[in-house]
Structure formats: structure tokens, C-alpha cells
Amino acid sequence: MSQLKVEHNVSLAPLTTLGVGGPARHLIEAFREEDVIEAVRLAKRSDLPALILGEGSNIVVGDRGYDGYVIRVMTSGISEIGSDAETVSLTAAAGESWDRFVSLAVDRGLAGIECLSGIPGTVGATPIQNVGAYGQEVSQTIERVKCFDTELDHVVEIDAADCGFSYRQSIFNSSRHGRFIVLSVTFRLMRNGRPVIAYKELAERFGGKSPGLAEVRDAVISIRAAKSMVIDKEDPNSRSVGSFFKNPVINEAEFDRIRSMRPDVPSFAAPDGIKIPAAWLIENSGLHKGFAMGRAGISSNHTLALINRGGASTAEILALRDHIREKVAETFDIELRQEPVMVGDQA
Ligand SMILES: Cc1cc2nc3c(=O)[nH]c(=O)nc-3n(C[C@H](O)[C@H](O)[C@H](O)COP(=O)(O)OP(=O)(O)OC[C@H]3O[C@@H](n4cnc5c(N)ncnc54)[C@H](O)[C@@H]3O)c2cc1C
């Protein structure tokens, strides 16, 4: 049995990109899969809840913190586990940096995740909300996910087809929320694949030319940096959890209603309806980039990013969230849904 090092009363704010929230009652840093599993069992034996933490780039911790075990997944390792003429399968440990993994794939000339460059966080968190950007989602390349099943107390492999992936959703954050701890993820990437240029902003950069994977990676990172969507300690606008709101997907009737009010509403076809940019809704509800409410604010570079302007409490961030939601509901009668995960007591 492994010897776990348990720390007590550890501030969680520095372990998140938003930098808000109170302490964890207990914190364990797990560097091996066995330690992750052992830590989960320890929490269960102690009759306390367990929170799995990656790089904290998609969570908002309550001001009172987390009254249980926070298990920080710090496992590492990337290996090739199979290949054929067209594809290579790579398995990455849950604690690996996502962007390191993307960089390695691009360096090896493997296509499929290049547009997901610059996204903060760990590999293990990517299936949770089916991470996506600039026309790619991890669901397009995930082959399977190795998990610890906390209900059955054993390790399982879940094929991508059984992960229930859709826009910012999977079984891991919906129907089976909290049941599975991701230990590693296997991606099937294309040899000599062409990069995906599905996004207007990206296409404009290349003006009809056909760029390589590395050029696309660099372009994505530079577009993201201009919006403070890469973590940069020198950039106060990047003290966020990325997009705080999902783009609402509405039905035809609702879309007609909005269009009758505002014929200029932008929209995109989605598998289950019509997607409207949340940023457009916010900007057209009287709010704007750089808007501040105390120590919380809207990023000056990205309408969807709520930022900690320095020393903010979670309560201040949530007050701003609620204000934005109310304005959008008042103006368009649309409810904005939050993207990041709320952790602990929010009071
Ligand atoms: C500047 C910025 C830009 C961003 N841009 C994007 C973007 O373009 N697209 C996008 O989709 N997201 C984006 N995000 C959100 C975030 O980066 C992703 O959701 C990322 O995958 C979270 O990884 P993490 O390791 O930080 O997870 P955490 O924030 O630590 O955890 C997030 C959730 O996943 C769970 N979790 C984490 N690891 C595991 C595991 N091993 N097993 C089970 N559950 C786990 C946690 O319990 C929690 O519920 C952005 C965030 C920031 C700060």
C-alpha cells in the first residue's frame, strides 16, 4: 500500500486559475495512479467527499472552501500504444499538461488536436466537459478513457462511444457525474493529417494558404493570447476560468422570437438546435468588456471571461455572474448556463 501524504487546511485559491475560494479540509497530491485510487478510498473510509483536481482552470471554489479530500492528480507519462498506416494511438496520464500533449502531437506531425493548443488544464479533465475550441473537440479523437469506477471500486476502460459526448458535456459531468476518476486517456491521431481550419478567424490568418500543423498551433495560441485565453501571469485578464458561460442552444421557435427582436443575431447550426453566441447576448444586454463590479469583472479582451481583478471573493464573482444572467434574461428571455464547476459551499 502506498504512503499518502495528507495536508490539512490548504488554501485552494492558488491552485486555481481564477484564484478565489477557501481551503480544503484535506489535500493529497497523487503522483501515481495507485495513489489516486488509494486517496479516493481513504476519503470513502473517512466518510468525506472527494474532489478531483487538475490544474483548477475550470472550477470555482466557494469562499468556505471544500470540506473533504481534494485529490490533485499529478500523474505523468505519454506513450504510443498502437499505430497503423494512417493513425497513431497515444495514451497520456490524467495529470499530464494538456498543452504539452498537444505540442508533442504536433511535433510528431499527428493531426486532430492542433486547434486545442493553449487550453489550460490536464489531459484527464479534457473528457469531462469534452473540451473544444476553433472547430475541434476532444471527442473527435478520444479512443477510450481509463477510469477508476468509485461505485464498483475497480478500474474500467470506457470507449469513446460510451462517453456520451456532446457540446461541453459527457457522462462524466452529467448522468455519471462524480462516479469515474479519469486515470488516462487514449487519443487516436492522424499521421500526415491536414490541420482543421474550420474557424473564420483562423482561416483569415492563412488567407487561403494551406498551413502545417505547427503553423496552426502557433496561430491558435496567438489568437487566444490576444483574448487572454492562455494563462499568463503578467496578464490580469487571464485570471479566469476561460468562458464562464456556454453558448445557448435554442430551438427554431425561440430563434424566430430573438430574430424578430434583433434580425442581426448571429447563429450557428448545432446538432440539437441553433447555437447563439453567449458573448453577443451579453454585449447586447448593455454589458461590455472591461465592465467591473467591485473586484470582479468582465475581461477587457473577452466578454465571456469573468476575472478576478485582484483579491476578489467567490461571492463577488458570483454576484457578477448573476448580474450578467439577469441582464440577458431581461433583454432576451434566455437563461445563460454556467460552464465551470462549482465546488464546495457557495455561501
Ligand atoms: C484562460 C482559459 C481558457 C480556457 N479555454 C477553454 C477552451 O477553449 N475550451 C474549453 O473547453 N475549455 C477551456 N477552458 C476551461 C479549462 O481549461 C478546461 O475545462 C480544462 O479541461 C480543465 O482542466 P483542469 O485540469 O484545470 O480541470 P479542473 O479545473 O481542475 O477540474 C475541472 C472539472 O473536472 C474534474 N476533473 C479534473 N480532472 C479529473 C480527473 N482526472 N478525473 C475526473 N474528473 C476530473 C474536476 O473534478 C472538475 O469537476 C479554459 C480555461 C481558462 C482558464
The ligand as an SDF file (V2000), in Angstrom:
LIG
                    3D

 53 58  0  0  0  0  0  0  0  0999 V2000
   -7.7940   31.0030  -19.9000 C   0  0  0  0  0  0  0  0  0  0  0  0
   -8.6610   29.7670  -20.0710 C   0  0  0  0  0  0  0  0  0  0  0  0
   -9.0510   29.3610  -21.3290 C   0  0  0  0  0  0  0  0  0  0  0  0
   -9.8470   28.2070  -21.4980 C   0  0  0  0  0  0  0  0  0  0  0  0
  -10.2390   27.8520  -22.7530 N   0  0  0  0  0  0  0  0  0  0  0  0
  -11.0030   26.7490  -22.9350 C   0  0  0  0  0  0  0  0  0  0  0  0
  -11.4050   26.3590  -24.2470 C   0  0  0  0  0  0  0  0  0  0  0  0
  -11.0470   26.9720  -25.2410 O   0  0  0  0  0  0  0  0  0  0  0  0
  -12.1830   25.2540  -24.3750 N   0  0  0  0  0  0  0  0  0  0  0  0
  -12.5950   24.5320  -23.2900 C   0  0  0  0  0  0  0  0  0  0  0  0
  -13.3030   23.5350  -23.4880 O   0  0  0  0  0  0  0  0  0  0  0  0
  -12.2130   24.8650  -22.0440 N   0  0  0  0  0  0  0  0  0  0  0  0
  -11.4350   25.9530  -21.8320 C   0  0  0  0  0  0  0  0  0  0  0  0
  -11.0690   26.3320  -20.5670 N   0  0  0  0  0  0  0  0  0  0  0  0
  -11.5240   25.5430  -19.4150 C   0  0  0  0  0  0  0  0  0  0  0  0
  -10.4750   24.5230  -18.8950 C   0  0  0  0  0  0  0  0  0  0  0  0
   -9.1920   24.8360  -19.3380 O   0  0  0  0  0  0  0  0  0  0  0  0
  -10.8010   23.0970  -19.3180 C   0  0  0  0  0  0  0  0  0  0  0  0
  -12.0870   22.7430  -18.8950 O   0  0  0  0  0  0  0  0  0  0  0  0
   -9.7800   22.1030  -18.7550 C   0  0  0  0  0  0  0  0  0  0  0  0
  -10.0020   20.8390  -19.3320 O   0  0  0  0  0  0  0  0  0  0  0  0
   -9.8400   21.9660  -17.2330 C   0  0  0  0  0  0  0  0  0  0  0  0
   -8.7100   21.2110  -16.8390 O   0  0  0  0  0  0  0  0  0  0  0  0
   -8.1920   21.2290  -15.3450 P   0  0  0  0  0  0  0  0  0  0  0  0
   -7.1440   20.1810  -15.2190 O   0  0  0  0  0  0  0  0  0  0  0  0
   -7.7840   22.5870  -14.9560 O   0  0  0  0  0  0  0  0  0  0  0  0
   -9.5030   20.7750  -14.5490 O   0  0  0  0  0  0  0  0  0  0  0  0
  -10.0440   21.3210  -13.1560 P   0  0  0  0  0  0  0  0  0  0  0  0
  -10.4870   22.7230  -13.2970 O   0  0  0  0  0  0  0  0  0  0  0  0
   -9.0700   21.0220  -12.0820 O   0  0  0  0  0  0  0  0  0  0  0  0
  -11.3390   20.4070  -12.9840 O   0  0  0  0  0  0  0  0  0  0  0  0
  -12.4730   20.6230  -13.7930 C   0  0  0  0  0  0  0  0  0  0  0  0
  -13.5120   19.5160  -13.5160 C   0  0  0  0  0  0  0  0  0  0  0  0
  -13.0080   18.2750  -13.9970 O   0  0  0  0  0  0  0  0  0  0  0  0
  -12.9060   17.3370  -12.9210 C   0  0  0  0  0  0  0  0  0  0  0  0
  -11.6770   16.5830  -13.1330 N   0  0  0  0  0  0  0  0  0  0  0  0
  -10.4320   17.0730  -13.3460 C   0  0  0  0  0  0  0  0  0  0  0  0
   -9.5620   16.0590  -13.5410 N   0  0  0  0  0  0  0  0  0  0  0  0
  -10.2850   14.9110  -13.4310 C   0  0  0  0  0  0  0  0  0  0  0  0
   -9.9530   13.5280  -13.4990 C   0  0  0  0  0  0  0  0  0  0  0  0
   -8.7150   13.0950  -13.7180 N   0  0  0  0  0  0  0  0  0  0  0  0
  -10.9690   12.6230  -13.3390 N   0  0  0  0  0  0  0  0  0  0  0  0
  -12.2310   13.0270  -13.0920 C   0  0  0  0  0  0  0  0  0  0  0  0
  -12.5950   14.3220  -13.0010 N   0  0  0  0  0  0  0  0  0  0  0  0
  -11.6320   15.2440  -13.1750 C   0  0  0  0  0  0  0  0  0  0  0  0
  -12.8650   18.1870  -11.6540 C   0  0  0  0  0  0  0  0  0  0  0  0
  -13.3200   17.4450  -10.5200 O   0  0  0  0  0  0  0  0  0  0  0  0
  -13.7960   19.3130  -12.0250 C   0  0  0  0  0  0  0  0  0  0  0  0
  -15.1320   18.8850  -11.8910 O   0  0  0  0  0  0  0  0  0  0  0  0
  -10.2650   27.4670  -20.3640 C   0  0  0  0  0  0  0  0  0  0  0  0
   -9.8470   27.8820  -19.0840 C   0  0  0  0  0  0  0  0  0  0  0  0
   -9.0520   29.0170  -18.9310 C   0  0  0  0  0  0  0  0  0  0  0  0
   -8.6010   29.4390  -17.5560 C   0  0  0  0  0  0  0  0  0  0  0  0
  1  2  1  0
  2  3  1  0
  2 52  2  0
  3  4  2  0
  4  5  1  0
  4 50  1  0
  5  6  2  0
  6  7  1  0
  6 13  1  0
  7  8  2  0
  7  9  1  0
  9 10  1  0
 10 11  2  0
 10 12  1  0
 12 13  2  0
 13 14  1  0
 14 15  1  0
 14 50  1  0
 15 16  1  0
 16 17  1  0
 16 18  1  0
 18 19  1  0
 18 20  1  0
 20 21  1  0
 20 22  1  0
 22 23  1  0
 23 24  1  0
 24 25  2  0
 24 26  1  0
 24 27  1  0
 27 28  1  0
 28 29  2  0
 28 30  1  0
 28 31  1  0
 31 32  1  0
 32 33  1  0
 33 34  1  0
 33 48  1  0
 34 35  1  0
 35 36  1  0
 35 46  1  0
 36 37  1  0
 36 45  1  0
 37 38  2  0
 38 39  1  0
 39 40  1  0
 39 45  2  0
 40 41  1  0
 40 42  2  0
 42 43  1  0
 43 44  2  0
 44 45  1  0
 46 47  1  0
 46 48  1  0
 48 49  1  0
 50 51  2  0
 51 52  1  0
 52 53  1  0
M  END
$$$$
